[in-house]
Amino acid sequence: MAAPKLLVILSENWTITSPRELRTLVDWAVEAEQAGIDGVMISEHVVLGPSAGSQGLMANPREYALPGNQDPATPWPASMLLLSAIAARTTTLRLVAGAIIAPLRHPLLLASDLATLDLLSEGRLVVQPTVSWHEDEYRALGVPFKQRGRLLDEHLAAWEAVWQDGAATFHGEYYRFDDVYLEPKPYRQSGPALWFGGQSLHERLLRRLLRHGSGFHPLGAPCDADLELLASGMREAGRDMAELDMVGGVRAVFPDDDSLADLGAAIDSIVPQWQRGFTAFCIKPNQFIDDSGKIGAFFREIVRRTEALTPM
């Protein structure tokens, strides 16, 4: 069995680096590549509104930002611009746009940006298109929140059309275009790798995975029934589960609202996920260290500990 892959979360680390110093995150990505990390992940929001904290703010500022638990002033740098800077400084690192909220943009604009970034990185781009959860954000941008699932499905179909050779025509419920050429194309004709995820494996999400997906990145730990549903769907579609990146994460447990989590216990949480078929694992540095100057040593340590794991 191949060793687990590690994905470093670069967004949401504001307890150890300033959002005004984005070059620091680029430097971290270089350090990650040198340490043997498989990829870096950056998520996005365009804007946040008052309901971003409707469920109460996270108790420990190192926790993950989730629906309804964050200050509306939480920084979310533009992920594709930041990944472009990282692409220019690295050569092997996978670049994961971990939450591209597709319905907030026109599909042709987004298809062009993604194709350019994929070409710039020579095929290292991974995109997780999502509809997200924040209605305030949709309202601010004038996009209908309740139609967001159908909008995403049309994005996927439109991208597939314009990334093929020649002119593309697409007639959907929300987007329509005729005989347009989008150039340059992505690095590969199929476009960047697409991951999908959510809080549960609902029917629409399963369809996206089977039709377009090269990875499954759920929010939290999926139940056994969802994993079996995915496996059976892949078989029926004539696909092999080995085609999918199965993306989990280390489980940080904080002893209180001010302290760091224990790294050893978090790394150990990889093993039961690995046994369930997960192959790549997200880790957010500020959950375990407070000193940005030690980031390179931290990356080397997590690679060392992960490579020492063996499934039981």
C-alpha positions in Angstrom: 0.0 0.0 0.0 1.4 3.4 -1.0 2.2 5.8 1.8 -0.4 8.5 2.6 -0.1 11.8 0.8 -0.1 15.1 2.7 -1.9 18.3 1.7 -1.0 21.5 3.6 -3.8 24.0 4.2 -2.4 27.4 3.5 -5.5 29.5 4.1 -6.8 30.0 7.7 -3.4 30.3 9.3 -3.7 33.8 10.6 -2.6 33.0 14.2 1.0 32.6 12.9 1.2 34.8 9.8 -0.5 38.0 8.7 -2.9 38.1 5.8 -1.0 41.2 4.7 2.1 39.0 4.1 0.9 36.7 1.4 4.4 36.1 0.2 4.9 34.1 3.4 2.4 31.6 2.2 4.2 31.3 -1.1 7.5 30.7 0.8 5.7 28.0 2.9 4.6 26.3 -0.3 8.3 26.2 -1.5 9.2 24.7 1.9 6.4 22.1 1.6 7.6 21.0 -1.8 11.2 20.6 -0.5 10.0 18.6 2.4 8.1 16.1 0.2 4.6 17.3 0.7 2.2 16.3 -2.1 0.2 19.5 -2.4 -1.1 22.7 -0.9 -4.7 23.7 -0.6 -6.3 27.2 -0.5 -10.0 27.8 0.0 -12.0 30.9 -0.8 -14.8 33.3 -0.1 -15.3 36.5 -2.1 -17.0 38.3 0.7 -18.5 37.4 4.1 -21.7 38.9 5.6 -23.1 39.0 9.2 -24.4 35.4 9.1 -20.8 34.1 8.8 -20.8 33.8 12.6 -24.4 32.8 13.1 -23.6 29.6 14.9 -21.1 31.3 17.3 -17.4 31.9 16.6 -14.9 29.1 16.8 -13.7 28.6 20.4 -10.0 28.2 19.5 -8.9 30.5 16.6 -6.9 27.6 15.2 -10.0 25.6 14.4 -11.2 25.2 10.8 -13.6 27.8 9.4 -16.9 26.1 8.9 -20.4 27.2 8.0 -21.5 29.8 10.5 -18.5 29.7 12.9 -16.3 32.6 11.7 -15.9 36.3 12.1 -17.2 38.1 9.0 -13.9 40.0 8.9 -12.0 36.7 8.4 -9.4 37.2 5.5 -9.9 35.0 2.4 -7.3 36.0 -0.2 -8.1 35.3 -3.9 -7.1 31.6 -4.2 -6.3 31.4 -7.9 -4.1 34.5 -7.7 -2.2 33.1 -4.7 -1.9 29.7 -6.4 -0.5 31.4 -9.5 2.3 32.8 -7.4 3.0 29.4 -5.9 3.0 27.8 -9.4 5.7 30.2 -10.4 7.9 29.1 -7.5 7.4 25.3 -7.5 7.6 22.5 -10.0 6.1 19.3 -8.5 3.7 20.5 -5.8 0.0 19.9 -6.5 -2.0 23.2 -6.3 -5.5 22.5 -4.8 -8.1 25.2 -5.2 -10.0 23.7 -2.3 -13.3 25.5 -2.6 -14.0 27.4 -5.8 -17.5 28.8 -5.5 -18.3 28.5 -9.1 -21.8 30.0 -9.2 -20.4 33.4 -8.1 -18.8 33.7 -11.6 -19.7 33.3 -15.2 -18.5 29.9 -16.4 -16.6 31.3 -19.3 -14.6 33.7 -17.1 -13.9 30.9 -14.6 -13.0 28.4 -17.3 -10.5 30.8 -18.7 -8.9 31.5 -15.3 -8.7 27.8 -14.5 -7.3 26.8 -17.9 -4.6 29.5 -17.6 -3.6 28.4 -14.1 -3.5 24.8 -15.1 -1.3 25.5 -18.1 1.0 27.7 -16.0 1.4 24.9 -13.5 1.8 22.3 -16.2 -1.1 20.2 -15.1 -0.7 20.5 -11.3 -4.0 22.2 -10.7 -6.7 20.5 -8.7 -10.1 22.3 -8.5 -12.9 21.5 -6.0 -15.9 23.4 -7.4 -18.6 24.0 -4.8 -21.8 25.9 -4.2 -20.8 26.8 -0.6 -23.2 27.8 2.2 -23.2 31.5 2.7 -26.3 33.2 1.4 -25.0 36.7 2.3 -22.2 36.2 -0.2 -24.6 35.3 -3.0 -26.9 38.2 -2.2 -23.9 40.7 -2.3 -22.9 39.4 -5.7 -26.5 39.3 -7.1 -26.5 35.5 -7.7 -29.6 33.5 -6.8 -28.7 31.3 -3.8 -31.4 28.7 -4.2 -30.4 28.0 -7.7 -26.7 27.4 -6.8 -26.7 23.7 -7.4 -28.1 23.9 -10.9 -25.7 26.8 -11.7 -22.8 24.6 -10.7 -24.0 21.8 -12.9 -24.1 24.1 -15.8 -20.6 25.3 -15.1 -19.3 21.8 -15.3 -21.0 21.2 -18.6 -19.9 24.5 -20.0 -16.2 23.9 -18.9 -16.3 20.6 -20.6 -17.5 22.2 -23.8 -15.0 25.1 -24.0 -12.0 23.0 -23.0 -12.4 20.8 -26.0 -10.7 21.7 -29.3 -12.4 24.1 -31.6 -15.5 26.3 -31.1 -18.0 25.5 -28.3 -21.7 26.0 -28.1 -23.7 25.6 -24.9 -27.4 26.2 -24.2 -28.4 25.8 -20.6 -31.1 27.2 -18.4 -28.8 30.0 -17.0 -25.9 30.2 -19.4 -25.9 30.3 -23.2 -23.1 30.8 -25.8 -22.6 30.0 -29.4 -19.4 29.2 -31.4 -16.9 30.6 -28.9 -13.2 29.8 -28.7 -11.5 29.7 -25.4 -7.7 29.9 -25.6 -5.3 28.8 -24.3 -6.7 25.4 -23.4 -5.8 23.7 -20.1 -2.6 21.7 -19.9 -4.6 18.5 -20.7 -7.7 18.5 -22.9 -9.7 17.1 -20.0 -8.9 20.1 -17.9 -7.6 20.3 -14.3 -8.5 17.5 -12.0 -11.8 18.0 -10.3 -12.6 17.0 -6.7 -16.0 17.2 -5.1 -17.2 17.0 -1.5 -19.9 18.0 0.9 -21.5 17.2 4.2 -23.2 14.1 2.8 -23.1 12.2 -0.5 -26.4 13.4 -1.9 -27.7 12.4 -5.3 -26.5 15.5 -7.2 -23.0 15.2 -5.6 -22.7 11.6 -6.5 -23.6 12.4 -10.2 -20.9 15.0 -10.3 -18.3 12.6 -8.9 -19.2 9.9 -11.3 -19.3 12.2 -14.4 -16.5 14.6 -13.7 -14.6 13.6 -10.5 -11.1 12.6 -9.9 -11.3 13.0 -6.1 -13.7 12.9 -3.1 -13.1 15.4 -0.4 -16.0 15.2 2.1 -16.6 17.7 4.9 -15.9 15.6 8.0 -15.9 11.8 8.1 -18.4 10.2 5.7 -20.5 7.3 7.0 -19.9 3.7 5.7 -23.2 3.9 3.7 -21.9 6.9 1.8 -18.6 5.2 1.0 -20.5 2.1 -0.2 -22.8 4.2 -2.3 -19.8 5.8 -3.9 -18.1 2.5 -4.6 -21.2 1.0 -6.1 -21.8 4.0 -8.2 -18.2 3.9 -9.5 -18.6 0.2 -10.4 -21.9 0.9 -12.3 -20.3 3.7 -14.2 -17.4 1.4 -15.3 -14.9 3.3 -13.1 -12.4 2.0 -10.5 -12.2 3.5 -7.0 -8.5 3.6 -7.5 -9.1 6.5 -10.0 -10.2 8.8 -7.1 -8.1 10.7 -4.6 -9.9 10.0 -1.3 -9.1 13.0 0.8 -9.3 13.0 4.6 -7.6 15.0 7.3 -5.7 14.8 10.5 -8.0 15.3 13.6 -6.7 18.0 15.8 -8.0 18.0 19.4 -7.4 21.1 21.4 -7.0 20.8 25.2 -8.5 24.2 25.7 -9.4 27.4 23.8 -5.8 28.8 23.8 -3.5 25.8 23.2 -2.1 23.9 20.3 -3.2 20.4 19.4 -1.0 17.4 19.9 0.7 16.5 16.6 1.3 12.8 17.5 -2.3 12.1 18.2 -3.4 13.9 15.0 -1.0 11.9 12.8 -2.3 8.7 14.5 -5.8 9.6 13.3 -4.6 9.0 9.7 -4.5 5.2 10.2 -8.2 4.5 10.6 -9.0 6.7 7.7 -6.3 5.0 5.6 -7.9 1.7 6.5 -11.2 3.0 5.1 -9.6 3.8 1.7 -8.5 7.4 2.1 -5.2 8.2 0.5 -4.5 12.0 1.1 -4.7 13.9 4.3 -5.1 17.6 5.0 -3.2 19.3 7.8 -3.3 23.0 8.9 0.0 24.1 10.4 -1.3 26.6 12.9 -3.1 23.9 14.7 0.2 22.5 15.8 2.8 25.3 15.8 2.9 28.9 16.7 6.3 29.9 15.1 6.2 30.6 11.4 10.0 30.4 11.4 9.9 26.7 12.1 7.6 25.8 9.2 10.2 23.9 7.2 11.1 21.7 10.2 7.4 21.2 10.8 6.8 20.0 7.3 9.8 17.6 7.4 8.5 16.2 10.8 5.0 15.5 9.5 6.4 13.8 6.4 8.7 11.7 8.6 5.9 10.7 10.9 3.5 9.9 8.1 6.0 7.8 6.2 6.5 5.8 9.5 2.8 4.8 9.6 1.6 1.4 8.7 -2.0 0.3 8.4 -3.1 -2.2 11.0 
